[in-house]
Amino acid sequence: MRQSNVLEDLRARIAQIEGVGVRHAAIPFGVDELDQRLPGAGIATGALHEIAGSPDLADDACATVFLAGILARIDGPVLWCLRWRDLFAPALHLAGLHPDRVIHVEAGSDANVLLAMEECLRHPGIAGVVGEVAKYSTTASKRLQLAAESSGVVAFVFRRASKVDQIAEGTAAVTRWRIFAAPSEDLGIPSLGRSRWRVELERVRGGNPHSWIVEACDATGRIALPAALVDRPAAAEDRKFVA
């Protein structure tokens, strides 16, 4: 075997052991500054991810739309598992996720949500599976990660406003995100600019945490960097919110 092939095989084996979804594609944000920080240059399919806002309802709404924007860019139905159906479908639609694509699974409890997620993840061909839970064990996270790896379907544990302070002590999730509302651009007139978020990548397997200020999802589910951040001097790379 040629040396280059040996190295490629070794890298693939290491990535598979680390659980970075090497057998499956990634969903790029289309923003290099985010994608270059993620294994596979995007949100790994065939993997588990965590998303949350804060106890503030505005942050909770931002996190919901952020998640909807990711799922909007994947073909197929979305299975959204939750205790009871209380999502505002028009908000999902604003991020490109049409309500007709979302199948709500009203499970009634965290335990049933996790069971429903695992069952849904056994079926390839769907866009993704979301589960809203207050807390879950390390074992549960590993089961979800294994189910996602087997089918190639992306999985999200979503902790909404009342649930964001309950974090598993250990998790098999490849990434963990927190989304917060941020001030819009000052247009100099009595009007509002495009909504902005503070996106925090709190944990990424094989990488380092990072933060960005981004413009919220458009009607196709895509985020963007504010023009002022894109055009700023390279020296600003060292600041907390980088472009």
Backbone as JSON, one array per atom type, in Angstrom:
{
  "sequence": "MRQSNVLEDLRARIAQIEGVGVRHAAIPFGVDELDQRLPGAGIATGALHEIAGSPDLADDACATVFLAGILARIDGPVLWCLRWRDLFAPALHLAGLHPDRVIHVEAGSDANVLLAMEECLRHPGIAGVVGEVAKYSTTASKRLQLAAESSGVVAFVFRRASKVDQIAEGTAAVTRWRIFAAPSEDLGIPSLGRSRWRVELERVRGGNPHSWIVEACDATGRIALPAALVDRPAAAEDRKFVA",
  "N": [[0.85, -1.2, 0.0], [0.54, 2.23, -0.86], [2.27, 5.0, 0.69], [0.77, 7.38, 0.99], [-1.85, 6.42, 0.87], [-1.9, 4.83, 3.14], [-1.66, 6.76, 5.15], [-4.04, 8.2, 4.72], [-5.92, 6.25, 5.31], [-5.32, 5.83, 8.0], [-5.94, 8.35, 9.1], [-8.69, 8.36, 8.64], [-9.52, 6.23, 10.24], [-8.84, 7.21, 12.8], [-10.49, 9.48, 12.94], [-12.97, 8.23, 12.87], [-12.94, 6.81, 15.28], [-12.89, 8.96, 17.03], [-15.35, 9.9, 16.58], [-16.28, 11.87, 14.7], [-17.99, 11.81, 12.57], [-17.01, 10.84, 10.1], [-17.92, 9.2, 8.05], [-20.03, 10.47, 6.94], [-21.59, 13.31, 5.37], [-21.11, 16.9, 5.82], [-22.9, 19.82, 6.95], [-22.46, 22.78, 5.69], [-22.18, 26.15, 6.97], [-21.72, 28.06, 5.17], [-20.24, 30.21, 5.76], [-17.07, 31.04, 6.03], [-15.57, 31.64, 8.34], [-16.92, 30.37, 10.4], [-17.22, 27.72, 9.44], [-14.58, 26.76, 9.17], [-13.86, 26.2, 11.72], [-15.03, 23.86, 12.42], [-15.23, 20.25, 12.48], [-14.94, 18.68, 9.38], [-15.82, 20.93, 8.13], [-18.36, 22.04, 8.71], [-21.69, 21.48, 10.13], [-21.73, 18.32, 11.38], [-23.32, 15.59, 9.9], [-24.95, 12.49, 10.83], [-24.35, 12.58, 13.51], [-24.44, 13.78, 16.94], [-25.59, 16.85, 18.3], [-25.7, 19.74, 20.46], [-27.88, 22.4, 21.34], [-28.71, 25.59, 22.66], [-30.38, 28.41, 24.19], [-30.96, 30.92, 26.36], [-32.35, 31.54, 29.67], [-33.79, 33.79, 29.0], [-36.48, 34.73, 26.98], [-36.15, 35.9, 24.48], [-33.61, 35.07, 23.66], [-34.1, 32.37, 23.6], [-35.88, 32.21, 21.45], [-34.17, 33.01, 19.38], [-32.34, 30.88, 19.37], [-34.04, 28.83, 18.57], [-34.72, 29.58, 15.94], [-32.18, 29.6, 14.79], [-31.57, 26.84, 14.87], [-33.66, 25.91, 13.24], [-32.87, 27.04, 10.83], [-30.58, 25.56, 10.16], [-31.68, 23.0, 9.73], [-33.4, 23.58, 7.66], [-31.85, 23.56, 5.42], [-31.44, 20.98, 4.68], [-32.54, 18.19, 2.89], [-35.71, 16.55, 3.17], [-38.01, 15.19, 5.7], [-38.42, 16.56, 9.04], [-38.11, 15.37, 12.28], [-39.46, 16.37, 15.22], [-39.14, 16.11, 18.49], [-40.81, 16.46, 21.53], [-42.09, 17.51, 24.76], [-44.69, 18.62, 24.77], [-46.63, 20.1, 22.15], [-45.57, 23.16, 21.35], [-44.36, 24.87, 19.62], [-43.83, 27.73, 17.54], [-44.88, 27.72, 14.5], [-44.8, 29.56, 12.24], [-42.47, 31.06, 12.78], [-40.43, 29.21, 12.37], [-40.76, 28.9, 9.67], [-39.89, 31.37, 8.72], [-37.19, 31.02, 8.71], [-36.84, 29.32, 6.65], [-37.71, 26.72, 7.07], [-40.29, 24.93, 6.31], [-43.55, 24.48, 7.71], [-44.87, 22.16, 6.85], [-42.92, 20.29, 6.59], [-42.22, 19.48, 9.07], [-42.59, 17.08, 11.53], [-44.27, 16.65, 14.42], [-43.56, 15.14, 17.47], [-45.19, 14.39, 20.21], [-44.21, 13.67, 23.24], [-44.44, 13.76, 26.04], [-42.71, 13.45, 28.27], [-39.26, 13.78, 29.4], [-37.88, 11.33, 29.31], [-39.4, 9.86, 27.48], [-39.11, 11.47, 25.26], [-36.39, 11.09, 24.64], [-36.41, 8.36, 24.04], [-38.07, 8.42, 21.78], [-36.5, 9.99, 20.06], [-34.28, 8.28, 19.65], [-35.49, 6.15, 18.33], [-36.45, 7.43, 16.01], [-34.05, 8.15, 14.85], [-33.13, 5.85, 13.75], [-33.88, 5.64, 11.17], [-32.85, 6.14, 8.01], [-32.65, 8.87, 5.62], [-34.29, 10.92, 6.5], [-34.37, 14.44, 7.3], [-33.45, 15.38, 9.8], [-33.33, 14.95, 13.42], [-34.82, 16.31, 16.24], [-34.7, 16.83, 19.72], [-36.27, 17.99, 22.57], [-35.2, 18.44, 25.73], [-34.86, 18.61, 29.34], [-32.75, 17.54, 30.78], [-30.28, 14.98, 30.34], [-28.65, 11.79, 30.42], [-25.15, 10.75, 30.31], [-24.99, 8.22, 29.2], [-27.36, 8.15, 27.7], [-26.76, 10.12, 25.81], [-24.69, 8.89, 24.43], [-26.03, 6.72, 23.29], [-27.72, 8.07, 21.52], [-25.82, 9.27, 19.87], [-24.62, 6.98, 18.7], [-26.84, 5.92, 17.33], [-27.3, 7.98, 15.5], [-24.89, 7.93, 14.05], [-25.12, 5.44, 12.82], [-27.28, 5.69, 11.03], [-26.76, 8.0, 9.66], [-28.14, 10.3, 10.04], [-28.62, 13.61, 11.23], [-28.63, 14.73, 14.6], [-30.17, 16.67, 17.15], [-30.03, 17.83, 20.41], [-32.07, 19.93, 22.07], [-32.24, 22.58, 24.22], [-34.55, 24.5, 25.56], [-35.83, 27.71, 26.83], [-36.52, 27.27, 29.66], [-34.87, 25.21, 30.22], [-32.16, 25.41, 29.92], [-30.16, 25.47, 31.86], [-29.68, 22.97, 32.71], [-27.38, 20.76, 32.17], [-25.86, 17.94, 30.75], [-23.51, 16.03, 32.62], [-21.49, 14.69, 31.31], [-21.07, 14.25, 27.83], [-21.77, 12.87, 24.6], [-21.99, 14.48, 22.47], [-20.98, 16.11, 19.47], [-20.76, 18.84, 19.02], [-21.51, 21.81, 20.94], [-23.72, 24.47, 21.29], [-24.55, 27.88, 22.07], [-26.97, 30.4, 21.74], [-27.55, 33.84, 21.49], [-29.5, 36.85, 21.57], [-28.5, 39.8, 19.81], [-27.6, 43.3, 19.48], [-29.11, 45.02, 16.73], [-27.94, 46.45, 13.6], [-27.39, 49.94, 13.66], [-29.37, 51.96, 11.87], [-29.67, 54.63, 11.62], [-32.1, 55.78, 11.26], [-35.61, 55.73, 12.17], [-36.0, 52.68, 12.32], [-35.6, 49.11, 12.01], [-32.71, 47.11, 11.65], [-31.42, 44.09, 10.06], [-31.88, 41.26, 12.07], [-29.57, 40.28, 14.65], [-27.31, 37.84, 16.04], [-25.5, 36.56, 18.85], [-23.38, 34.04, 18.52], [-22.25, 31.27, 20.13], [-19.88, 28.84, 20.18], [-19.57, 26.49, 22.3], [-18.41, 24.06, 22.77], [-16.48, 21.81, 20.88], [-15.63, 18.88, 19.39], [-12.32, 18.03, 18.96], [-11.57, 20.62, 18.47], [-11.54, 24.17, 19.29], [-13.39, 26.3, 21.57], [-15.42, 29.1, 20.46], [-16.58, 32.42, 19.47], [-18.99, 34.42, 17.71], [-20.43, 37.32, 16.13], [-23.31, 37.34, 14.28], [-25.46, 37.83, 11.42], [-28.91, 37.16, 11.49], [-30.76, 34.2, 10.39], [-31.75, 34.1, 6.96], [-34.49, 33.79, 4.58], [-33.81, 31.4, 3.49], [-32.54, 29.98, 5.37], [-29.94, 30.71, 5.9], [-27.16, 32.15, 7.57], [-25.14, 35.13, 8.08], [-22.1, 37.08, 8.15], [-21.91, 40.31, 9.6], [-21.37, 43.13, 7.48], [-19.57, 45.05, 8.38], [-17.89, 43.59, 10.03], [-16.78, 41.78, 8.29], [-15.21, 43.41, 6.68], [-13.32, 44.53, 8.33], [-10.02, 45.37, 9.73], [-7.3, 42.96, 9.61], [-6.03, 42.71, 12.05], [-7.95, 42.68, 13.97], [-8.62, 40.1, 14.41], [-7.87, 38.97, 16.79], [-9.66, 39.65, 18.72], [-12.51, 38.96, 20.87], [-14.98, 38.43, 19.48], [-14.8, 37.35, 16.39], [-14.19, 37.71, 12.87]],
  "CA": [[0.0, 0.0, 0.0], [1.3, 3.47, -0.92], [2.32, 5.73, 1.95], [-0.35, 8.33, 1.06], [-3.07, 5.66, 1.18], [-1.79, 4.42, 4.53], [-1.96, 7.93, 5.97], [-5.47, 8.52, 4.59], [-6.66, 5.23, 6.05], [-5.09, 6.08, 9.42], [-6.73, 9.52, 9.48], [-10.1, 7.97, 8.65], [-9.75, 5.4, 11.43], [-8.8, 8.09, 13.98], [-11.7, 10.3, 12.93], [-14.11, 7.39, 13.21], [-12.84, 6.55, 16.71], [-13.24, 10.2, 17.73], [-16.77, 10.15, 16.37], [-16.52, 13.13, 14.02], [-18.89, 11.64, 11.44], [-16.22, 10.77, 8.87], [-18.63, 8.47, 7.0], [-21.17, 11.25, 6.5], [-21.3, 14.67, 4.92], [-21.34, 17.98, 6.77], [-23.78, 20.88, 6.47], [-21.72, 24.03, 5.91], [-22.93, 27.39, 7.15], [-21.44, 28.97, 4.07], [-19.47, 31.31, 6.34], [-15.78, 30.4, 6.26], [-15.09, 31.85, 9.7], [-17.53, 29.33, 11.23], [-16.98, 26.38, 8.91], [-13.21, 26.31, 9.37], [-13.72, 25.81, 13.12], [-15.81, 22.64, 12.64], [-14.76, 19.06, 11.77], [-15.66, 18.49, 8.13], [-16.2, 22.25, 7.62], [-19.79, 22.26, 8.85], [-22.38, 20.66, 11.11], [-21.6, 16.93, 10.97], [-24.46, 14.69, 9.91], [-24.55, 11.25, 11.47], [-23.74, 12.96, 14.78], [-25.28, 14.47, 17.9], [-25.21, 18.21, 18.63], [-26.54, 20.38, 21.48], [-28.15, 23.82, 21.09], [-29.49, 26.23, 23.71], [-30.36, 29.86, 24.27], [-30.82, 31.25, 27.78], [-33.7, 31.69, 30.24], [-34.46, 34.91, 28.35], [-37.28, 34.23, 25.87], [-35.61, 36.39, 23.22], [-32.51, 34.16, 23.3], [-34.73, 31.1, 23.28], [-36.4, 32.33, 20.09], [-33.03, 33.03, 18.47], [-31.81, 29.51, 19.27], [-35.0, 28.04, 17.8], [-34.58, 29.93, 14.53], [-30.85, 29.12, 14.39], [-31.71, 25.41, 14.61], [-34.52, 25.74, 12.07], [-32.09, 27.39, 9.64], [-29.72, 24.41, 9.79], [-32.52, 21.92, 9.2], [-34.02, 24.03, 6.41], [-30.93, 23.33, 4.3], [-31.3, 19.54, 4.47], [-33.75, 17.64, 2.28], [-36.42, 15.5, 3.91], [-38.8, 15.6, 6.86], [-37.77, 16.77, 10.32], [-38.85, 14.83, 13.43], [-39.22, 17.27, 16.35], [-39.67, 15.41, 19.65], [-40.94, 17.39, 22.64], [-43.1, 17.09, 25.74], [-45.97, 19.01, 24.19], [-46.42, 20.91, 20.95], [-45.71, 24.58, 21.63], [-43.53, 25.62, 18.7], [-44.53, 28.69, 16.69], [-44.47, 27.28, 13.16], [-44.4, 30.65, 11.33], [-41.08, 31.46, 13.04], [-39.59, 28.24, 11.67], [-40.89, 29.18, 8.24], [-39.06, 32.53, 8.41], [-35.82, 30.53, 8.5], [-36.85, 28.4, 5.52], [-38.2, 25.38, 7.42], [-41.75, 24.98, 6.12], [-44.25, 23.65, 8.69], [-45.26, 20.87, 6.28], [-41.79, 19.37, 6.68], [-41.96, 19.16, 10.47], [-43.47, 16.12, 12.19], [-44.15, 16.84, 15.87], [-43.76, 13.95, 18.29], [-45.5, 14.85, 21.57], [-43.83, 12.49, 24.03], [-44.95, 13.89, 27.4], [-41.67, 13.46, 29.3], [-37.9, 13.71, 28.86], [-37.53, 9.94, 29.02], [-40.07, 9.47, 26.24], [-38.49, 12.23, 24.17], [-35.14, 10.41, 24.29], [-36.78, 7.11, 23.36], [-38.58, 8.76, 20.46], [-35.35, 10.41, 19.26], [-33.48, 7.12, 19.27], [-36.24, 5.38, 17.33], [-36.47, 8.2, 14.77], [-32.7, 8.16, 14.28], [-32.85, 4.56, 13.1], [-34.44, 5.66, 9.82], [-32.12, 7.03, 7.09], [-33.46, 9.57, 4.64], [-34.93, 12.1, 7.05], [-33.43, 15.56, 7.38], [-32.84, 15.44, 11.12], [-34.17, 14.68, 14.58], [-34.64, 17.26, 17.34], [-35.33, 16.43, 20.97], [-36.24, 19.01, 23.62], [-35.13, 17.82, 27.06], [-34.25, 19.41, 30.39], [-31.47, 16.91, 31.09], [-30.13, 13.6, 29.88], [-27.43, 11.18, 30.94], [-24.08, 10.45, 29.37], [-25.37, 7.0, 28.48], [-28.37, 8.51, 26.7], [-26.1, 10.84, 24.73], [-23.93, 7.91, 23.64], [-26.99, 5.96, 22.5], [-28.16, 8.94, 20.43], [-24.69, 9.41, 18.94], [-24.49, 5.73, 17.95], [-27.97, 5.81, 16.41], [-27.07, 8.95, 14.43], [-23.79, 7.43, 13.22], [-25.57, 4.28, 12.04], [-28.21, 6.07, 9.96], [-26.29, 9.18, 8.94], [-29.07, 11.41, 10.3], [-28.13, 14.54, 12.23], [-29.48, 14.79, 15.79], [-29.98, 17.84, 17.99], [-30.68, 17.99, 21.7], [-32.37, 21.35, 22.14], [-32.67, 22.99, 25.55], [-35.22, 25.79, 25.45], [-35.62, 28.69, 27.9], [-36.58, 26.76, 31.03], [-34.11, 23.98, 30.3], [-30.78, 25.59, 29.5], [-29.19, 25.34, 32.94], [-29.51, 21.56, 33.03], [-26.46, 20.23, 31.17], [-25.33, 16.63, 31.12], [-22.14, 16.11, 33.13], [-20.66, 14.25, 30.2], [-21.92, 14.09, 26.65], [-21.13, 12.39, 23.38], [-22.27, 15.44, 21.41], [-19.81, 16.6, 18.75], [-20.69, 20.28, 19.26], [-22.5, 22.43, 21.82], [-23.9, 25.86, 20.89], [-25.5, 28.77, 22.74], [-27.34, 31.5, 20.86], [-28.09, 34.98, 22.21], [-29.85, 38.02, 20.76], [-27.5, 40.87, 19.81], [-28.16, 44.53, 18.9], [-29.09, 45.16, 15.27], [-27.21, 47.61, 13.09], [-28.04, 51.24, 13.77], [-29.58, 52.46, 10.52], [-29.73, 56.08, 11.64], [-33.48, 56.19, 11.04], [-36.51, 54.92, 13.02], [-36.25, 51.39, 11.68], [-34.76, 48.02, 12.52], [-31.91, 46.37, 10.69], [-31.54, 42.64, 10.14], [-31.59, 40.75, 13.42], [-28.23, 39.72, 14.84], [-27.15, 36.91, 17.15], [-24.18, 36.15, 19.32], [-23.3, 32.58, 18.4], [-21.12, 30.75, 20.9], [-19.54, 27.42, 20.06], [-19.01, 26.22, 23.63], [-17.63, 22.82, 22.77], [-16.38, 21.13, 19.59], [-14.66, 17.79, 19.49], [-11.18, 18.22, 18.09], [-11.35, 22.03, 18.2], [-11.6, 25.09, 20.42], [-14.58, 27.16, 21.62], [-15.28, 30.38, 19.76], [-17.79, 33.24, 19.44], [-19.16, 35.3, 16.57], [-21.66, 38.07, 15.92], [-23.78, 37.02, 12.93], [-26.79, 38.26, 11.03], [-29.82, 36.03, 11.64], [-31.12, 33.43, 9.19], [-32.67, 34.64, 5.97], [-35.59, 32.89, 4.24], [-33.27, 30.11, 3.05], [-31.87, 29.36, 6.51], [-28.5, 31.04, 5.91], [-26.68, 33.28, 8.36], [-24.06, 35.88, 7.42], [-21.36, 38.0, 9.0], [-22.15, 41.71, 9.29], [-20.38, 43.67, 6.55], [-18.53, 45.77, 9.13], [-16.94, 42.61, 10.56], [-16.08, 41.18, 7.16], [-14.27, 44.36, 6.09], [-12.44, 45.14, 9.3], [-8.6, 45.0, 9.58], [-6.94, 41.61, 10.05], [-5.58, 42.74, 13.44], [-9.09, 42.45, 14.85], [-8.83, 38.67, 14.58], [-7.57, 38.55, 18.14], [-10.72, 40.01, 19.63], [-13.38, 37.83, 21.24], [-15.89, 38.15, 18.38], [-13.95, 37.5, 15.24], [-14.79, 37.46, 11.57]],
  "C": [[0.89, 1.24, 0.0], [1.21, 4.22, 0.4], [1.13, 6.68, 2.09], [-1.65, 7.62, 1.41], [-3.08, 5.2, 2.63], [-2.17, 5.57, 5.46], [-3.44, 8.29, 5.92], [-6.31, 7.53, 5.38], [-6.52, 5.45, 7.56], [-5.91, 7.27, 9.9], [-8.21, 9.16, 9.58], [-10.43, 7.15, 9.87], [-9.78, 6.26, 12.71], [-10.06, 8.93, 14.07], [-12.92, 9.49, 13.33], [-14.12, 7.08, 14.71], [-13.28, 7.78, 17.5], [-14.69, 10.6, 17.5], [-17.08, 11.46, 15.67], [-17.32, 12.94, 12.74], [-18.17, 11.52, 10.12], [-16.97, 10.09, 7.74], [-19.75, 9.3, 6.39], [-20.75, 12.66, 6.14], [-21.51, 15.66, 6.06], [-22.24, 19.02, 6.11], [-23.06, 22.2, 6.71], [-22.65, 25.2, 6.17], [-22.77, 28.31, 5.96], [-20.72, 30.22, 4.52], [-18.13, 30.71, 6.76], [-15.32, 30.49, 7.7], [-15.71, 30.86, 10.68], [-17.11, 27.95, 10.76], [-15.58, 25.87, 9.2], [-12.94, 25.88, 10.82], [-14.37, 24.46, 13.42], [-15.22, 21.47, 11.88], [-15.6, 18.85, 10.51], [-16.18, 19.78, 7.55], [-17.7, 22.47, 7.64], [-20.36, 21.42, 9.98], [-22.36, 19.21, 10.63], [-22.95, 16.23, 11.0], [-23.99, 13.36, 10.49], [-23.91, 11.5, 12.81], [-24.76, 13.7, 15.64], [-24.71, 15.85, 18.22], [-26.16, 18.75, 19.7], [-26.68, 21.86, 21.15], [-29.0, 24.36, 22.23], [-29.44, 27.73, 23.53], [-30.03, 30.23, 25.7], [-32.22, 31.32, 28.37], [-34.48, 32.87, 29.68], [-35.2, 34.4, 27.12], [-36.77, 34.71, 24.52], [-34.47, 35.5, 22.74], [-33.05, 32.8, 22.9], [-35.26, 31.11, 21.85], [-35.27, 32.33, 19.07], [-32.46, 31.64, 18.27], [-32.73, 28.64, 18.43], [-34.84, 28.3, 16.31], [-33.22, 29.49, 13.98], [-30.92, 27.63, 14.03], [-32.56, 25.17, 13.37], [-33.76, 26.04, 10.78], [-31.16, 26.28, 9.2], [-30.55, 23.34, 9.12], [-33.17, 22.3, 7.87], [-33.16, 23.7, 5.2], [-30.62, 21.85, 4.07], [-32.61, 19.03, 3.89], [-34.38, 16.58, 3.18], [-37.2, 16.04, 5.09], [-37.95, 15.73, 8.12], [-38.66, 16.21, 11.42], [-38.48, 15.66, 14.65], [-39.92, 16.67, 17.56], [-39.67, 16.35, 20.86], [-42.04, 16.92, 23.59], [-44.5, 17.4, 25.25], [-45.69, 20.0, 23.07], [-46.67, 22.38, 21.27], [-44.77, 25.42, 20.77], [-44.39, 26.56, 17.86], [-44.06, 28.46, 15.26], [-44.1, 28.43, 12.23], [-42.97, 31.12, 11.54], [-40.11, 30.5, 12.36], [-39.59, 28.53, 10.17], [-40.04, 30.38, 7.83], [-37.62, 32.13, 8.14], [-35.76, 29.48, 7.4], [-37.33, 27.0, 5.81], [-39.73, 25.4, 7.38], [-42.43, 24.05, 7.11], [-44.65, 22.28, 8.16], [-44.14, 19.84, 6.37], [-41.58, 18.85, 8.09], [-43.03, 18.22, 11.01], [-43.24, 16.24, 13.69], [-44.46, 15.53, 16.59], [-43.95, 14.41, 19.73], [-45.34, 13.68, 22.53], [-44.26, 12.57, 25.49], [-43.92, 13.92, 28.51], [-40.3, 13.4, 28.64], [-37.53, 12.29, 28.47], [-38.15, 9.49, 27.71], [-39.53, 10.23, 25.04], [-37.21, 11.53, 23.7], [-35.4, 9.09, 23.58], [-37.25, 7.38, 21.94], [-37.44, 9.19, 19.54], [-34.56, 9.21, 18.74], [-34.17, 6.3, 18.2], [-36.24, 6.11, 15.99], [-35.12, 8.16, 14.07], [-32.33, 6.86, 13.6], [-33.26, 4.56, 11.63], [-33.69, 6.65, 8.93], [-33.1, 7.77, 6.17], [-34.21, 10.77, 5.18], [-33.89, 13.2, 7.22], [-32.71, 15.6, 8.72], [-33.85, 15.15, 12.2], [-33.8, 15.67, 15.67], [-35.34, 16.7, 18.57], [-35.17, 17.52, 22.02], [-36.28, 18.32, 24.98], [-34.51, 18.79, 28.06], [-32.88, 18.85, 30.76], [-31.47, 15.5, 30.52], [-28.77, 13.1, 30.29], [-26.38, 11.01, 29.87], [-24.41, 9.22, 28.55], [-26.38, 7.31, 27.39], [-27.73, 9.23, 25.53], [-25.31, 9.89, 23.83], [-24.86, 7.08, 22.75], [-27.48, 6.79, 21.3], [-27.05, 9.11, 19.4], [-24.53, 8.16, 18.09], [-25.6, 5.57, 16.94], [-27.79, 6.76, 15.23], [-25.97, 8.47, 13.49], [-24.27, 6.31, 12.3], [-26.43, 4.68, 10.84], [-27.7, 7.23, 9.11], [-27.16, 10.4, 9.15], [-28.49, 12.31, 11.39], [-29.14, 14.65, 13.37], [-29.13, 16.03, 16.61], [-30.73, 17.68, 19.3], [-30.83, 19.49, 21.9], [-32.92, 21.68, 23.52], [-33.24, 24.4, 25.47], [-35.16, 26.55, 26.78], [-35.58, 28.12, 29.3], [-35.63, 25.59, 31.26], [-32.61, 24.18, 30.14], [-29.75, 25.43, 30.6], [-28.94, 23.89, 33.33], [-28.67, 20.91, 31.93], [-25.92, 18.89, 31.65], [-23.88, 16.78, 31.59], [-21.13, 15.68, 32.08], [-21.55, 14.0, 29.01], [-21.11, 13.59, 25.48], [-21.34, 13.35, 22.22], [-20.98, 15.96, 20.78], [-19.63, 18.1, 18.96], [-21.75, 20.69, 20.28], [-22.52, 23.93, 21.53], [-24.82, 26.59, 21.87], [-25.72, 30.0, 21.84], [-28.01, 32.6, 21.69], [-28.48, 36.08, 21.22], [-28.75, 39.08, 20.9], [-28.11, 42.11, 19.16], [-28.05, 44.54, 17.38], [-28.26, 46.37, 14.87], [-28.04, 48.87, 13.26], [-28.15, 51.85, 12.38], [-29.64, 53.98, 10.45], [-31.1, 56.65, 11.36], [-34.36, 55.33, 11.94], [-36.91, 53.61, 12.34], [-35.3, 50.36, 12.27], [-33.98, 47.38, 11.39], [-32.13, 44.87, 10.85], [-31.13, 42.18, 11.54], [-30.18, 40.16, 13.47], [-28.23, 38.82, 16.06], [-25.7, 36.86, 17.59], [-24.18, 34.64, 19.37], [-22.05, 32.1, 19.12], [-21.0, 29.24, 20.7], [-18.82, 27.06, 21.35], [-18.11, 25.0, 23.65], [-17.63, 22.26, 21.35], [-15.29, 20.08, 19.7], [-13.54, 18.0, 18.48], [-10.89, 19.68, 17.77], [-11.5, 22.86, 19.47], [-12.89, 25.9, 20.4], [-14.32, 28.49, 20.92], [-16.61, 31.11, 19.78], [-17.79, 34.13, 18.2], [-20.4, 36.16, 16.76], [-22.08, 37.81, 14.49], [-25.13, 37.67, 12.69], [-27.69, 37.03, 10.99], [-30.18, 35.4, 10.31], [-32.01, 34.23, 8.25], [-33.72, 33.58, 5.64], [-35.12, 31.55, 3.71], [-32.51, 29.41, 4.17], [-30.4, 29.7, 6.64], [-28.22, 32.26, 6.78], [-25.57, 33.98, 7.58], [-23.33, 36.69, 8.47], [-21.74, 39.43, 8.63], [-21.03, 42.27, 8.43], [-19.25, 44.37, 7.29], [-17.48, 44.82, 9.68], [-16.14, 41.97, 9.44], [-14.96, 42.09, 6.68], [-13.25, 44.91, 7.07], [-11.0, 44.66, 9.15], [-8.31, 43.61, 10.15], [-6.54, 41.58, 11.51], [-6.7, 42.45, 14.4], [-9.36, 40.97, 15.07], [-8.64, 38.22, 16.01], [-8.65, 38.91, 19.14], [-11.66, 38.82, 19.87], [-14.31, 37.45, 20.11], [-15.14, 38.42, 17.09], [-14.72, 37.22, 13.97], [-13.83, 36.68, 10.71]]
}
